[in-house]
Each structure stands twice: as structure tokens, then as C-alpha cells.
Amino acid sequence: MQLELRHLHAVCQIAEAGSLGGAARRLGVSQPALSAQLRRIERVTGGELFVRGRHGVEPTPLGEYVLAKARRVLSEMDALGAETRAMAADTPLRLGCILLVLLDGLLAQTDLALAGREIALYQEDSVTALVRMLGAGRYDLVVYGEVNDHEVPLPAGTVARTLVGKEPFCIRMSEHHPLAAREVLDLADLAGEQWMTLVEDDDGGPEALVAACAKAGFVPSLRYRITDRKMHHDLIAAGRAISLTQPTAPPAAGTVMRPLFGAPITGRIRLAWNRSAVSARQAELLYRAAAGAYLANVDNNPFHRLWWDAHPEAHPAPE
């Protein structure tokens, strides 16, 4: 048997996961199958690469040596794939997104950042589907959100970077709602309302809403789930529902947006990309493009501008 890239990848996954079981889940194989593969790799390398420790498996001195070489080889292969793909001008960059407010300006910003490179933009309603297709090579880069402490597990071979570390969700309601005159809303005052559920149901949003409402003393009535933005806004304008929304969302006729006292529900925005498809230079340009698209919407609502200026730790990382 000769060592192949998949063997090097397996060794790296075992080291990163800290256990055979964790690595097997990442690789999508059974633990016995991974154990058998590791034994074959160790026969080729001439000794044990890992030993079982109190907290899982740990690399042996030989394992540390093989890991250093494996990481270098895999990094070079990732760079080769990304650079050759970037040189193929007729190959579009495939960008997958969740319905975020910055999506409206993202395409224009990426056109400026990657002048001359065709970009194919796709929209998904599920974060799980988005990252699964990233891992399968259907997308080169994805932009997605996470709510409160929820973390989306990413496939092997990808890199993630936080764009916006934190943003407080606010409430969109009818301009005729009895609470619309208030500058800030207390979540407890929204008990008994009909809620428009979030489009994504696997980013931690529904759980965060239910948990926040429970702390406020009620169970939210989650009635509507509508992906069409105009219909979503029309139902709210008619007084039939309220909804959580990003604080950068633009105005909509017949509705108002109000912040929640204490920011009980927050989100963050992240980018993730395939190392074999997106070069480090491209990733940096795309990050800047997404940051520009987000910052263009900060002034959509004065209350968010005030919050944003007071929380520099949430801002995109400087160049």
C-alpha cells in the first residue's frame, strides 16, 4: 500500500478531532473502518502514530512528524486547486447564501472585488443544506447566519471566518400596532402575539426565540413561515403577525422596526469556503465585499447605528 491524500487527510482529522470516534463522524465512516485504515497507514509509516490518552488519542513523536508533513502536503494541494481554478476565467465562482439582508448588495460588491470573474449566486433556506453542498463541492463559498450560541458544524476541507460577531435581532410590526409608538420593546409585552417564524429552522433561531420567550414568561405562537419577502411584510403590515428581523433590514410599507430591551436574541454572520476552490487572496477579497455589503445597511435604522457604534467588537475584522 502507498500513502494517498485521503490517508493524510484521515490522519489530520484524527488529530484535530482528538478521538477516532470524532474523526469517523467527520469523515462519514464507521469507527472500526477508520481504526482499520489507521493500522494500514501505521504499517506504511513504520510505527504507531497515536496513543490513547486520558482525553482521547494523542500523536506519538512519529505521529507529530507525519502530521507536519501531511498538513504541508494537503495545504499545497488546496492551494494548487484554488489557484488553478482561479486561473480558469470561464469557471464561475459558486456562492451560496441564506436570505440575509446583506444579500441584496453582496453581488454588486463581489462584482467590484472580483472584476472579470463570473459569479453564480444561489439562495438556500437551510443552513444544513448550504454547508452540506459546500462540503460536496457544489458551492465554493457560502454566507450564513447563526443565532445566539448555535454553531453550524462545517465539513472537512473548509475554512470559516466571522464577518459580523454580533447583531441584535429586533421586531418588525405593523405601524398601527399598539406598541409601535415605543422606541424600545420588552419581549414580555409581546406575549399573545402571532409570530412569523424564521425562514431558516436550523440556525438556532427557533430555539433562541422559544428560550427567550420562556425567560419572558410565555410561549410564542409560531403561526406563519413565509419565504416571499413581500407577502411576509404585507401580513405584518396588516397586523396579522410580528417577526424577528435583522437590525439592518430596510423599511417596508406599513411596518415599523423596534429594538428589544436587553438584546435577548442575537445573531452573527459568517463566511466559509472550500480551500481547494478559493485561494487565500480570493477569500480576503470576498470577505471585504461581504463586509461592504453589510456596512451599507447599518444606517437603515437609527437604533442599530447607535448600537453598532457602541459595539466595535462586533465589526468586521480590519484589513
N, C-alpha and C positions, 0 to 999 in steps of 0.2 A: 504494500500500500504506500502511496505517496501522499504527502500533505497537500490539501487543496484549500482554497479560500474559505470554503464552508467549514473546514476543520478549525482554521484560525478564528473564524467568527464564533464558533461554538466555545472555544477556549476563552475568548474575551467575554462572552455572555456569562459563563460560569463565574469568572472573576468579578464581573460587575454585579451579578445577582447575589453572590455570596453563598449560593447553595445550588445543588443540582436540580432540586425541585423548582426553584425560582427561574433558573435558566431554561429548564424544559418548558415552562409555561411561556416564556418569552419567545422561544424558538418554535412553539407549536408542536412539540413531540412529547412522547412519554418519558418519564424519568428513567425507566430501565433502558430504553433505547439510547438516551443520552449517556448513561453510565457505560453502556457497551461501546459507544463511539469514543468516549474518553479513554477507555482501556486500549482501543486500537491506536489512538493518537499517541498514547504514552509508550506503546511498543515501538513506534517510529522514532519518537524523541529520545528513547532510551532510559526513561525513568518516570517516577511519579511527578505530576505537575501540581497536584493539590493534595492536601491532607485535611482530614476532618478536625475542626477545632470546636471550641465551646460555642461559638456563634455561627457555625456553618463551616464552609470549606475555605482554606487559606492556601495561597500559592507557595510551593516549595521554592528554594533558590533556583532550581531548574525551571520551575513554572514562571518565576519572575522574568527570567531570561527569555523564555518563549513568548511570554505576553508582550514584552517590549518589542520584540521583532514582529509579532503578529499585528500589533497596533500600528506599527510603522507601515507594514505592507498594506493593511486594509486602508489606512489613511491615504496612501499613494494611489491605491486603486479607486477610492472615492474621488480623489482629485482628478484622476485621469478621466473617469466617466463624466464628471461635471464639466471639465474643460473641453472635452471633445464635443459634448452636447451643446455647450455654449457656442462653439465654433460653427455648428451647423445652423446657419441663419434661417433655413427653411423649416426648422423644427420649432414649433410654438412652445412657449413656457406654459405649462398647465397649472393654473391657480385655482384652488378650491376654497370656497368661503362659506361661512354661516351668515345668515342675514343680520349683519351688523350695520350700524349707522355709517361707519366709515366706508362701507362697500360702495356707496354712491360716488365717492370721489377717488376710490382706490385705482380704478382702471386708468383714469386720466393721469394720476401720479406715476403709475408704473410705466405708462407710455413715455413720460418725460424721463424717468430714471433709466429705462432700457430702450433708448431710441433705436429704432430699426429692428427690434426683436418682437415678433408676433407673440401676443399673449392670449391664451384661451382661458376665459373665466367661467367657472361653473359654481352653482349655488346648491347647497345641501341643507336639509332641515335637521339632520342628525350629526352630532359631533362624532359619535361612534363610527358612523358610515364614512365620515370625512377622513378620519385618521386611518381607518382600515384601507381605504383606497389609496391613501398616501403610502402606506406600507406595501401595498400591492403594486405600486408604480403607476397607478392611474393618474395621480397628481404629483407634481414636482414640489409644490409648496402649498400650504394651507394656512388660513387665518381663521381663528376660532376664539370663543369665549369660554370662561369658566366662572362659576358663581360661588361666592363665599370660599370655603376651604376645599371645594371639589377639585381634584386633579385628574385630568384626562390621561390615561396611560397611552404612551406613544410606542409605535413599533420600532424594532431594531433598525439601525442604519439611518435614523433621523436625528435632527438637531432642533431644539426648541429655544425660542428667545421671547421673553416677555416684552410686549410693546407698551401696554398700559398696566401698571401694577395694581391699580385700584380705581374704581369709579363707583359712586353711589347710585344705585337704582332709584328712580323717582316714580311718581304716579301720574298717569295721564287719565284725565276725567273730563266729563262734559263741562263746558263753560257755564252751564246752568246748574251744576251740582251745588247743593247747599254749602259744601266745604270749599268751593272753588275760590272764594274770596280770601281764604287763608294763605299766608305766604309759605308756611311750613305745616305739614300734616303729621299727626300722630297716628301710627299704624292702628292703634286700638280703636280709633274713631271710624275705621273702615270695616268694622265687624258688620256683617249683614249685607255687604255689597256683593254683587255678582262680578266675578273676576274673569278677565280674558286670560287664559293660560298662555304661558310662554310657548313659542313655536318649537324650540328645542326642549326635549324632555330628558336628555341625558348629559346635560352640562352642569347638573347640580341645582338648576333653577327652581324646579317644582319643590324639591326637598327644602331648599333655603326659604322659599315663601311659606310653606307649611310650618316650618320650625319657627320662623319669625312671628307668624300669626299666633302660634301656640304660646309663645312668650308674652304676646299682647293679650292673650286670654280668649282667643276664638279660633274656629276652624274655617278657613276660607272656602267659599263656594266657587269651585273652578268649573265654569259653565261652557265657555267658548274656547275653541282652538282654531284660529283662522290664520292662514299664511298670506292671504291677499291683504296688502297694506291698506288700500283704500277702504275695503269693507271693514277691516279692523277699526280704522278711525271713524268710519260712519256709525258703527254700533256704539262706540264710546260717545260720539257727539250727540247721539240720540238718547243718551242716558241709560242705556241698557247694560253697560258694563264699565269697569275701570280696569286698568292694566299697569303692570310694571313696565318700565321702559328705560332705555339708556338715557343718561342726562344730556347727551349730545344730540338727541333726536330733534328734528326740525318741527316747527309749528304745524298743526293740522287744523283745518277749519272746524269751528265749533268745539274745540277741545282746549284744555289748558294743562300745563305740566307743573307739578309741585314736588319739592323735595320731601323726604321723610325725616322726621326728627331722629337724630342719632345714627342715621345711615345703617339700618339693621340688615340690609341686603346689599352686597357689593359684588362687582364683577371685575374680571381682569381680561385682557386681550393678549393673545399670544400668536406667534408665527412658528411654524415647524416646516422643515424641508428635508428632502432626501439628499444626503451628502453626495450620492452618486449622480445626482441630476442638477444640483445647484451649487455653483462654486462659491467660495467664501466672499469673493467680490460681488457676485450677483446677490447673495444673501444680504449683504450690507446695503446695497442699493435698494432692494425690496423693502428692507426694514425702514429705511429713510422714507420711502414712498408711502408706506403704511402710516408712519408717524405723521407725515404731512397731511394725509387724508384725515387722520383723527383730529389733529390740531385745527384744521379748517372748520371743524364743527364745534369747538369748545365754546364759542360765543353764541351758539344758537339759543342758549338760555342763560340769562344773567346769573342765576343762582349757581349754576355749575362753574362759571368763570370765577366766582368768588371762592368756591370750594377748591377749584383747580389751582389757583394762585396760592392757596394756603397749604397745599399738599404737594410740594415739589418731588417728594419721594415716589409719587405715582407717575411721574412724567417719563416719556421715552428716554432711554439712555442717550447721553450726548455722543456725538460722532467721535 
